[in-house]
Amino acid sequence: MPKNIKNKLKNAVNFPSPPAVAQRIIELAADPDIDVMKVATVIAKDPGLTAKILRVANSPLYSKQRKSENLRQALVVLGLNAATTLALSFSLVGTYKAVKGKGIDYARYWRRAILSASAARVFGVMSGVRQLEDLFLAGLLQDIAVIAIDRVQPDFYASLPPGATHADLIAHEVRGFGLDHAALGSWLLEHWKLPEALYRTVAWSHTPPISDAEPQALTAARCVALGSECVEVLLMPNAPMDVTALSAHATEWLGMAPSALADSMALVVAEIPEIERLFETALVDADACTAIVEQARELLMLRNLQTLEQVSVLQQSTAHLQTLATELEDKHRHDPLTGIFNRGYLDQILRKEFQSAVVGHWPLSLVFVDLDRFKLVNDTYGHSAGDAVLIATAQLILEVLRDTDCVARYGGEEFVIVLPGLGIDAAQTVCERLLNRLRATHHALAAGPLTVTASLGLATHSEKTPFCSVAQLLEAADRSVYVAKKAGRDRLIRHDASSADAA
């Protein structure tokens, strides 16, 4: 079906190709040696077109300080690219406004086309687009295939109900041809040899792609598409207003906040009198459009407040989930009795610190702490007293360590201390300080004060005494604490490369 409709358009005698002046302007646009005289010569052949270009050059839309008295001055003021694009716009509109048919409302079609072009230009200004006239022309021609279809197949649109929306039109085309008028219009403009940037923008005018290799082309397509949606709101004064999709697209496509969208719509309405003067046609009642914009502004403001409220709720929910996740993570990391790290998390710490020591070529010391005769404490004073001693011992160990050190409960009455960056002599000093604190601590139990000492085993990974793995380092510290217990307890035994000496 797409091939059939294209063949019909190629062979149509009742749908004119661009006029000679427009075709010459198209050729000039592609000419690398374009100059003011060439453009002026072509435009001057059409007095009506000349008058329009002069009118544009002196229009408030361009905010020019210098008044243009003749065509040459107007071309200089506007710039060659803008002038040729605007001349092409006026020439094509002049040609195709004369085309009549029965399947569509041609008056509404041209109101929509000219307003869409104006809106696309406004969104281009808001988005920092430089070639605003290119946006204007793309907006003007984005629906040109609707006229073409109506000319070669007059009954096609007749089945649409009165008041059909632009979306209804598109759905009808896709059902009938397998493509919409944006795709067909892009093909038609390419067939007429118009610039690639123009027909590509028209192809994207309904659904701009999410990303593209050329950001400028993508922004242009989004401005045209958003302008079309904006005008659809302005042209439906009696329909229930819904700016949800328009606001979402403004944010998604151009990063526009609801307030900026409302300001842009107001600017489109403010420019209506001047656009009507330039195209010598009535568009819409500006006062009615102003009321529509104010209604849209209220809806956009309400939508913005709802969005902010939703964001606030989401942030609160996210913060709550993060708190729960942190609490859960802490629960899995810490020993429920003493509050220090548990054995599971110790394994993670040891792997990380051992890898860092190997890569960084610095020492890593490991201390096994085993409380002396702890079973006797439980048997004599009870398990609650034993728990109190374990809790107090864990806090005491923390007090003698640096912030960069860590301690974990290994199991029962055993603790493991990790001392990153400390050699064996510096680690021995920490161990001796701990032994002295344990000897001087009296646990206040119901049955009376109690002192609990400990046996310590120290092993250090260093360039002098390297270990192949964390398991070997841990095993060396475990063997040393066993030697300390056999030697009489309440002491430190450190693992050396050649021997194990009692401290």
C-alpha positions in Angstrom: 0.0 0.0 0.0 2.8 2.6 0.7 4.2 2.0 -2.8 0.7 2.5 -4.3 0.1 5.9 -2.7 3.6 7.1 -3.6 3.0 6.1 -7.2 -0.3 8.0 -7.2 1.5 11.1 -5.9 4.2 10.9 -8.5 1.7 10.7 -11.3 -0.8 13.1 -9.9 -1.7 16.0 -12.2 -4.0 17.7 -9.7 -1.4 18.0 -7.0 1.2 20.6 -8.2 5.0 20.3 -7.6 6.7 23.4 -6.0 6.4 26.5 -8.2 9.4 27.6 -10.3 10.4 30.3 -7.8 10.4 27.7 -5.0 12.4 25.3 -7.0 15.0 27.9 -7.8 15.1 28.8 -4.1 15.7 25.1 -3.3 18.6 25.1 -5.7 20.1 28.2 -4.2 19.9 26.7 -0.7 22.2 23.9 -1.9 24.5 26.3 -3.8 27.8 26.7 -1.8 28.4 30.0 -3.7 25.1 31.5 -2.8 25.2 35.3 -2.4 22.8 38.2 -1.8 22.4 39.1 -5.5 21.5 35.6 -6.5 18.8 35.3 -3.9 17.5 38.8 -4.5 17.2 38.1 -8.3 15.1 35.0 -7.7 12.8 36.5 -5.0 12.3 39.7 -7.0 10.6 37.7 -9.8 7.6 37.4 -7.4 6.5 40.8 -6.2 4.2 39.3 -3.6 7.1 37.2 -2.2 9.3 40.3 -2.2 6.7 42.2 -0.1 6.5 39.4 2.4 10.2 39.2 2.9 10.4 43.0 3.5 7.5 42.6 5.9 9.3 39.9 7.8 12.6 41.8 8.0 10.8 44.7 9.6 8.6 42.5 11.8 8.8 42.6 15.7 9.5 38.9 15.6 13.0 39.6 14.5 13.6 42.6 16.8 15.8 44.3 14.2 16.8 47.9 14.9 17.5 48.8 11.3 14.5 49.3 9.0 14.8 47.6 5.6 13.8 49.8 2.7 14.5 47.4 -0.1 14.9 43.6 -0.7 18.7 43.7 -0.6 18.7 45.3 2.8 16.1 42.8 4.0 18.3 39.9 2.9 21.2 41.4 4.7 19.2 41.9 7.9 17.7 38.4 7.9 20.7 36.6 6.7 20.8 34.4 3.5 19.8 31.1 5.2 16.9 32.7 7.0 15.8 34.7 3.9 15.9 31.7 1.6 14.0 29.5 4.1 11.3 32.1 4.7 11.0 32.8 1.0 10.5 29.1 0.4 7.9 29.0 3.2 5.8 31.8 1.7 6.1 30.5 -1.8 5.0 26.9 -0.9 2.1 28.2 1.3 1.0 30.5 -1.5 0.9 27.5 -3.9 -0.8 25.0 -1.7 -3.3 27.3 -0.1 -4.9 27.5 -3.5 -5.4 23.7 -3.5 -9.0 22.7 -2.5 -10.7 19.5 -1.6 -13.6 17.9 0.2 -12.1 15.3 2.5 -10.5 17.7 5.0 -11.2 21.1 6.5 -8.6 23.2 4.5 -9.1 26.4 6.5 -8.4 24.5 9.7 -5.5 22.7 8.1 -3.7 26.0 7.3 -4.5 27.5 10.7 -2.9 24.4 12.2 0.1 24.4 9.9 0.9 28.1 10.4 0.4 28.0 14.2 2.5 24.8 14.4 5.3 26.5 12.5 5.1 29.5 14.9 5.0 27.2 18.0 8.0 25.2 16.7 9.9 28.4 16.3 9.0 29.5 19.9 10.2 26.2 21.3 13.3 26.6 19.2 14.0 29.9 20.9 13.5 28.4 24.3 15.8 25.5 23.4 18.6 27.7 22.0 18.2 26.5 18.4 20.0 28.8 15.9 18.3 28.1 12.6 14.8 29.1 13.7 13.5 29.5 10.1 14.3 25.9 9.4 12.1 24.9 12.3 9.4 27.2 11.0 9.5 25.6 7.5 9.5 22.1 9.0 6.5 23.0 11.2 4.7 24.5 8.2 5.2 21.4 5.9 5.0 18.6 8.5 1.4 17.8 7.4 1.8 18.6 3.6 1.0 14.9 2.8 -2.5 15.3 4.1 -3.3 17.7 1.3 -1.5 15.3 -1.2 -3.5 12.3 0.0 -6.8 14.3 -0.2 -6.0 15.3 -3.8 -5.2 11.8 -5.2 -7.8 9.9 -3.0 -10.6 12.4 -2.3 -12.7 10.0 -0.3 -10.0 8.8 2.1 -10.6 11.3 4.9 -14.3 11.6 4.3 -15.1 8.7 6.7 -13.5 10.6 9.6 -16.1 12.0 12.1 -16.4 15.8 12.5 -14.0 17.2 15.0 -11.5 14.3 14.5 -8.2 15.0 16.3 -4.7 14.9 14.8 -4.2 11.5 16.5 -7.4 10.2 14.8 -6.0 11.3 11.5 -2.8 9.5 12.0 -4.5 6.3 13.1 -6.8 6.4 10.1 -3.7 6.7 7.8 -1.8 3.9 9.4 -4.9 1.6 9.0 -5.3 2.7 5.3 -1.7 2.9 4.1 0.5 1.3 6.7 2.2 4.7 7.3 1.2 8.1 8.5 1.4 11.5 6.7 4.7 12.4 8.5 6.5 9.5 6.8 4.7 10.1 3.5 5.4 13.9 3.8 9.1 13.2 4.4 9.2 11.1 1.2 7.4 13.8 -0.7 9.8 16.5 0.4 12.8 14.3 -0.5 11.2 13.7 -3.9 11.0 17.4 -4.4 14.7 17.6 -3.5 14.3 19.7 -0.4 17.1 19.7 2.1 17.7 16.4 4.0 17.4 18.2 7.4 14.0 19.3 6.5 12.5 16.0 5.3 14.1 14.1 8.2 12.6 16.5 10.7 9.2 16.1 9.1 9.6 12.3 9.3 10.2 12.6 13.1 7.4 15.2 13.7 5.0 12.7 15.3 7.5 10.5 17.3 10.9 12.0 17.7 13.6 9.3 18.3 15.0 8.9 21.8 18.5 9.5 20.6 20.3 10.4 17.5 23.9 11.0 16.3 23.1 14.6 15.6 21.8 16.4 18.7 20.7 19.5 16.7 18.6 17.4 14.3 17.0 15.7 17.3 16.2 19.0 19.1 14.7 20.4 15.9 12.4 17.3 15.5 11.3 17.6 19.1 10.5 21.3 18.8 8.3 20.6 15.7 6.6 17.7 17.4 6.0 19.7 20.6 4.7 22.7 18.6 2.2 20.4 16.9 0.9 19.0 20.2 0.7 22.5 21.7 -1.4 23.8 18.8 -3.7 20.9 19.1 -4.6 22.2 22.5 -5.1 25.7 21.3 -7.4 24.6 18.4 -9.7 22.5 20.7 -11.3 25.3 22.8 -14.4 23.3 23.7 -12.8 19.9 24.4 -11.9 18.9 27.9 -8.3 20.0 28.4 -5.6 17.4 29.2 -2.1 18.7 29.2 -0.6 15.5 30.7 1.0 14.2 27.5 2.1 17.7 26.4 3.8 18.4 29.8 5.4 15.0 29.8 6.8 15.5 26.3 8.0 19.0 27.1 10.0 17.6 30.0 11.2 14.5 28.2 12.1 16.0 24.9 13.3 19.5 25.8 13.8 19.4 29.6 11.1 22.1 30.1 9.4 22.5 33.4 5.6 23.1 33.5 6.1 26.8 34.1 8.4 27.1 31.1 5.9 25.2 28.9 3.1 27.6 30.0 5.3 30.6 29.2 6.0 29.2 25.8 2.3 28.7 25.0 1.7 32.3 26.1 4.4 33.5 23.7 2.9 31.5 20.8 -0.5 33.2 21.5 1.2 36.7 21.8 2.7 36.3 18.3 -0.6 35.3 16.6 -1.5 38.9 15.4 2.0 39.3 13.8 1.9 35.8 12.2 -1.6 36.6 10.8 -0.3 39.8 9.3 2.7 38.1 7.7 0.6 35.3 6.2 -2.4 37.6 5.5 -4.8 35.1 7.1 -7.0 34.8 10.1 -5.8 32.0 12.5 -7.7 32.0 15.8 -9.2 34.3 18.3 -6.2 35.5 20.4 -8.4 36.3 23.4 -9.9 32.8 23.4 -6.4 31.4 23.1 -5.3 33.5 26.0 -8.0 32.0 28.1 -7.0 28.5 27.0 -3.3 29.2 28.0 -4.4 30.5 31.4 -6.4 27.3 31.9 -3.4 25.3 30.7 -1.2 27.2 33.1 -3.4 26.3 36.1 -3.5 22.6 35.1 0.3 22.6 34.6 0.8 24.3 38.0 -1.4 21.7 39.6 0.4 18.9 37.7 3.7 20.3 38.9 2.5 20.4 42.5 1.3 16.8 42.2 4.6 15.8 40.7 6.5 17.5 43.5 4.3 15.8 46.1 4.9 12.4 44.4 8.6 13.1 44.4 8.5 14.0 48.1 6.6 10.8 48.9 9.0 8.8 46.7 12.0 10.4 48.4 10.6 9.6 51.9 9.8 6.0 50.8 13.4 5.7 49.4 14.9 7.1 52.6 12.8 4.6 54.6 13.9 1.7 52.4 17.5 2.8 52.7 17.2 2.9 56.5 15.7 -0.5 56.5 18.4 -1.8 54.2 21.1 -0.3 56.4 19.6 -1.8 59.5 19.3 -5.2 57.8 22.9 -4.9 56.6 24.1 -4.0 60.1 22.1 -6.9 61.5 23.9 -9.3 59.2 27.3 -7.7 59.9 27.2 -7.5 63.7 27.2 -10.0 66.5 23.8 -9.6 68.3 25.4 -10.0 71.8 28.5 -7.8 71.7 27.6 -5.4 68.8 31.0 -5.8 67.1 31.4 -7.5 63.7 30.5 -11.1 63.4 32.5 -13.9 61.8 30.7 -13.7 58.5 31.7 -10.1 58.0 35.2 -10.7 59.3 35.8 -13.0 56.3 34.9 -10.1 54.0 37.2 -7.7 55.8 40.1 -10.2 55.9 39.9 -10.8 52.1 39.8 -7.1 51.4 42.6 -6.1 53.7 44.8 -9.0 52.6 44.4 -8.1 49.0 45.2 -4.4 49.8 48.3 -5.5 51.7 49.5 -7.6 48.8 48.9 -4.9 46.2 50.2 -2.0 48.4 53.2 -3.9 49.8 52.3 -3.0 53.4 52.0 -5.2 56.5 48.8 -6.7 57.9 48.7 -8.1 61.5 46.1 -10.5 62.9 45.5 -11.1 66.6 43.6 -14.1 68.0 42.1 -13.3 71.5 40.9 -16.2 73.6 39.5 -15.5 77.1 41.2 -17.7 79.7 39.0 -20.3 81.6 35.8 -18.7 80.3 33.9 -22.0 80.7 34.5 -21.7 84.4 33.0 -18.3 84.4 29.8 -19.6 82.9 29.7 -22.7 85.1 30.4 -20.6 88.3 28.5 -17.4 87.7 26.0 -18.3 85.1 25.6 -17.5 81.4 24.2 -14.0 82.0 27.4 -13.2 83.9 29.4 -14.7 81.0 27.5 -12.6 78.5 28.3 -9.5 80.5 32.0 -10.3 80.5 31.9 -10.8 76.7 30.2 -7.5 76.1 32.6 -5.6 78.4 35.6 -7.3 76.8 34.4 -6.4 73.3 34.2 -2.7 74.3 37.6 -2.8 76.1 39.2 -4.2 72.9 37.6 -1.4 70.8 39.1 1.2 73.2 42.7 0.1 72.6 42.3 0.1 68.8 42.6 2.8 66.1 39.6 3.8 64.0 41.1 1.9 61.0 41.4 -1.3 63.0 38.5 -3.7 63.5 37.5 -6.5 65.8 35.0 -9.3 65.4 33.6 -12.1 67.6 35.0 -15.3 66.1 32.9 -17.6 68.2 32.2 -18.3 71.9 34.9 -16.5 73.9 37.2 -15.9 70.9 37.8 -12.5 69.2 39.9 -11.6 66.1 41.6 -8.2 65.7 42.6 -6.9 62.3 45.4 -4.3 62.3 46.0 -3.0 58.7 49.4 -1.4 58.1 51.0 -2.5 61.4 54.2 -4.6 61.4 54.7 -7.3 64.0 56.5 -5.0 66.6 53.8 -2.3 66.4 51.1 -4.9 66.7 52.8 -6.4 69.7 52.6 -3.0 71.4 48.8 -3.0 70.9 48.5 -6.5 72.2 50.5 -5.7 75.4 48.3 -2.7 76.0 45.2 -5.0 75.7 46.7 -7.6 78.1 47.3 -4.9 80.7 43.8 -3.5 80.4 42.3 -6.9 80.8 44.4 -7.6 83.9 43.3 -4.2 85.4 39.6 -4.7 84.7 37.3 -5.9 87.4 33.9 -7.0 86.2 31.1 -6.2 88.7 29.1 -9.4 89.0 26.4 -10.2 91.5 28.7 -12.6 93.3 31.5 -10.0 93.4 34.2 -8.5 91.2 35.9 -10.7 88.6 39.0 -10.3 86.4 39.2 -12.3 83.2 42.5 -12.4 81.3 43.2 -13.6 77.8 45.7 -15.5 75.6 46.7 -13.7 72.4 48.2 -15.1 69.2 49.8 -12.7 66.7 50.7 -13.3 63.1 51.8 -10.6 60.6 51.9 -10.7 56.8 54.9 -8.6 55.5 57.7 -8.8 53.0 59.8 -10.5 55.7 57.1 -13.0 56.6 54.7 -13.4 53.6 51.6 -15.6 53.7 50.1 -17.1 50.6 46.5 -16.6 51.7 44.2 -15.2 54.4 43.6 -18.8 55.6 47.3 -19.3 56.3 47.6 -16.0 58.2 44.6 -16.9 60.3 45.9 -20.4 61.0 49.3 -18.9 62.1 47.5 -16.6 64.6 45.4 -19.5 65.8 48.4 -21.7 66.4 50.1 -18.9 68.3 47.2 -18.5 70.7 47.2 -22.3 71.3 50.9 -22.0 72.2 50.1 -19.1 74.6 47.5 -21.2 76.4 49.9 -24.1 76.7 52.5 -21.8 78.0 50.3 -20.7 81.0 47.8 -18.3 79.5 47.5 -14.5 80.1 50.2 -13.7 77.5 51.0 -13.0 73.9 52.7 -15.4 71.5 53.7 -14.0 68.2 54.4 -16.0 65.0 57.8 -15.3 63.6 59.3 -16.8 60.5 61.9 -18.8 62.5 60.4 -19.2 65.9 57.5 -18.3 68.3 58.7 -16.3 71.2 56.7 -15.5 74.4 56.2 -11.9 75.2 
